[in-house]
Amino acid sequence: MLPVCSDDAPASAVERYLTHYCIARTDVPVGTLCAQLIHAAGESSPGGLLEGTRAVALAARSEMQLLALEKKLISNKIQHVAIREPDLDNQLMAIGIAPCDRSVVRKVVSNFPLIK
């Protein structure tokens, strides 16, 4: 059983599901963004996810913003995969956070908007 996110609703009304966050740079061409996002999703998922798992694609303005996020994830011991591109001097391109209860990562990713 997953932990309940207490700030969403009364415990009896809370749905229990995993959220799979992936964050990619938006300062790159759309095709590159899509490819890196797919890498992040694939490499951070254990597979066999429960029905109802939510997928959330978030936007990072730059590599610097992703690097700062990576540091926060490490310091908070949040399981994730950092995607670096060897063809672009190993730049950090995307991060996939292992599917978890969203309350675990909510504050860490709250300043990243949805990809539009």
One Martini backbone bead per residue (centre of mass of N, CA, C, O) as a GRO file, in nm:
protein
  116
    1MET     BB    1   0.098   0.036   0.022
    2LEU     BB    2   0.058   0.360  -0.016
    3PRO     BB    3   0.104   0.661   0.067
    4VAL     BB    4  -0.059   0.931   0.190
    5CYS     BB    5  -0.167   1.248   0.074
    6SER     BB    6  -0.266   1.476   0.315
    7ASP     BB    7  -0.299   1.759   0.131
    8ASP     BB    8  -0.550   1.676  -0.063
    9ALA     BB    9  -0.734   1.493   0.140
   10PRO     BB   10  -0.917   1.299   0.282
   11ALA     BB   11  -0.835   0.979   0.341
   12SER     BB   12  -1.103   0.856   0.211
   13ALA     BB   13  -1.047   1.030  -0.080
   14VAL     BB   14  -0.777   0.910  -0.147
   15GLU     BB   15  -0.574   0.833  -0.392
   16ARG     BB   16  -0.372   0.553  -0.495
   17TYR     BB   17  -0.065   0.651  -0.655
   18LEU     BB   18   0.160   0.688  -0.903
   19THR     BB   19   0.438   0.904  -1.000
   20HIS     BB   20   0.594   1.001  -1.318
   21TYR     BB   21   0.869   1.198  -1.339
   22CYS     BB   22   0.971   1.420  -1.610
   23ILE     BB   23   1.263   1.617  -1.702
   24ALA     BB   24   1.312   1.867  -1.959
   25ARG     BB   25   1.458   2.046  -2.193
   26THR     BB   26   1.362   2.367  -2.372
   27ASP     BB   27   1.660   2.455  -2.516
   28VAL     BB   28   1.575   2.250  -2.737
   29PRO     BB   29   1.483   2.069  -2.969
   30VAL     BB   30   1.201   1.885  -2.988
   31GLY     BB   31   1.333   1.613  -3.066
   32THR     BB   32   1.533   1.610  -2.833
   33LEU     BB   33   1.337   1.629  -2.603
   34CYS     BB   34   1.183   1.367  -2.666
   35ALA     BB   35   1.419   1.168  -2.650
   36GLN     BB   36   1.504   1.237  -2.355
   37LEU     BB   37   1.232   1.174  -2.223
   38ILE     BB   38   1.227   0.876  -2.302
   39HIS     BB   39   1.481   0.797  -2.155
   40ALA     BB   40   1.391   0.883  -1.871
   41ALA     BB   41   1.145   0.700  -1.852
   42GLY     BB   42   1.277   0.423  -1.912
   43GLU     BB   43   1.519   0.438  -1.690
   44SER     BB   44   1.313   0.504  -1.428
   45SER     BB   45   1.158   0.245  -1.484
   46PRO     BB   46   1.069  -0.080  -1.367
   47GLY     BB   47   0.813  -0.164  -1.456
   48GLY     BB   48   0.509  -0.286  -1.401
   49LEU     BB   49   0.294  -0.085  -1.353
   50LEU     BB   50   0.040   0.039  -1.209
   51GLU     BB   51  -0.262   0.106  -1.235
   52GLY     BB   52  -0.280   0.467  -1.256
   53THR     BB   53  -0.031   0.577  -1.338
   54ARG     BB   54   0.133   0.877  -1.351
   55ALA     BB   55   0.230   1.120  -1.602
   56VAL     BB   56   0.498   1.374  -1.590
   57ALA     BB   57   0.588   1.661  -1.788
   58LEU     BB   58   0.868   1.866  -1.744
   59ALA     BB   59   1.023   2.194  -1.743
   60ALA     BB   60   1.345   2.303  -1.840
   61ARG     BB   61   1.538   2.581  -1.927
   62SER     BB   62   1.812   2.425  -1.833
   63GLU     BB   63   2.090   2.275  -1.725
   64MET     BB   64   2.112   2.427  -1.457
   65GLN     BB   65   1.834   2.343  -1.351
   66LEU     BB   66   1.894   2.038  -1.356
   67LEU     BB   67   2.140   2.039  -1.167
   68ALA     BB   68   1.984   2.142  -0.921
   69LEU     BB   69   1.787   1.907  -0.909
   70GLU     BB   70   1.990   1.680  -0.875
   71LYS     BB   71   2.092   1.774  -0.598
   72LYS     BB   72   1.818   1.749  -0.451
   73LEU     BB   73   1.772   1.449  -0.503
   74ILE     BB   74   2.024   1.353  -0.359
   75SER     BB   75   1.976   1.494  -0.076
   76ASN     BB   76   1.676   1.338  -0.066
   77LYS     BB   77   1.691   1.043  -0.173
   78ILE     BB   78   1.591   1.036  -0.479
   79GLN     BB   79   1.500   0.837  -0.721
   80HIS     BB   80   1.709   0.853  -1.023
   81VAL     BB   81   1.773   0.968  -1.369
   82ALA     BB   82   2.044   1.083  -1.557
   83ILE     BB   83   2.060   1.247  -1.874
   84ARG     BB   84   2.331   1.213  -2.093
   85GLU     BB   85   2.506   1.362  -2.379
   86PRO     BB   86   2.775   1.264  -2.561
   87ASP     BB   87   2.727   1.455  -2.824
   88LEU     BB   88   2.707   1.705  -2.580
   89ASP     BB   89   2.929   1.696  -2.353
   90ASN     BB   90   2.746   1.560  -2.127
   91GLN     BB   91   2.483   1.683  -2.105
   92LEU     BB   92   2.210   1.765  -1.928
   93MET     BB   93   1.872   1.672  -2.041
   94ALA     BB   94   1.745   1.468  -1.818
   95ILE     BB   95   1.490   1.352  -1.574
   96GLY     BB   96   1.409   1.057  -1.392
   97ILE     BB   97   1.159   0.963  -1.170
   98ALA     BB   98   1.073   0.738  -0.979
   99PRO     BB   99   0.803   0.594  -0.909
  100CYS     BB  100   0.575   0.768  -0.683
  101ASP     BB  101   0.472   0.939  -0.441
  102ARG     BB  102   0.418   1.272  -0.479
  103SER     BB  103   0.500   1.367  -0.188
  104VAL     BB  104   0.809   1.312  -0.225
  105VAL     BB  105   0.848   1.547  -0.485
  106ARG     BB  106   0.676   1.804  -0.498
  107LYS     BB  107   0.875   2.030  -0.387
  108VAL     BB  108   1.113   1.978  -0.592
  109VAL     BB  109   0.907   2.030  -0.866
  110SER     BB  110   0.722   2.298  -0.834
  111ASN     BB  111   0.903   2.496  -1.046
  112PHE     BB  112   0.795   2.304  -1.276
  113PRO     BB  113   0.651   2.303  -1.564
  114LEU     BB  114   0.471   2.206  -1.797
  115ILE     BB  115   0.481   2.080  -2.096
  116LYS     BB  116   0.388   2.274  -2.412
   0.00000   0.00000   0.00000
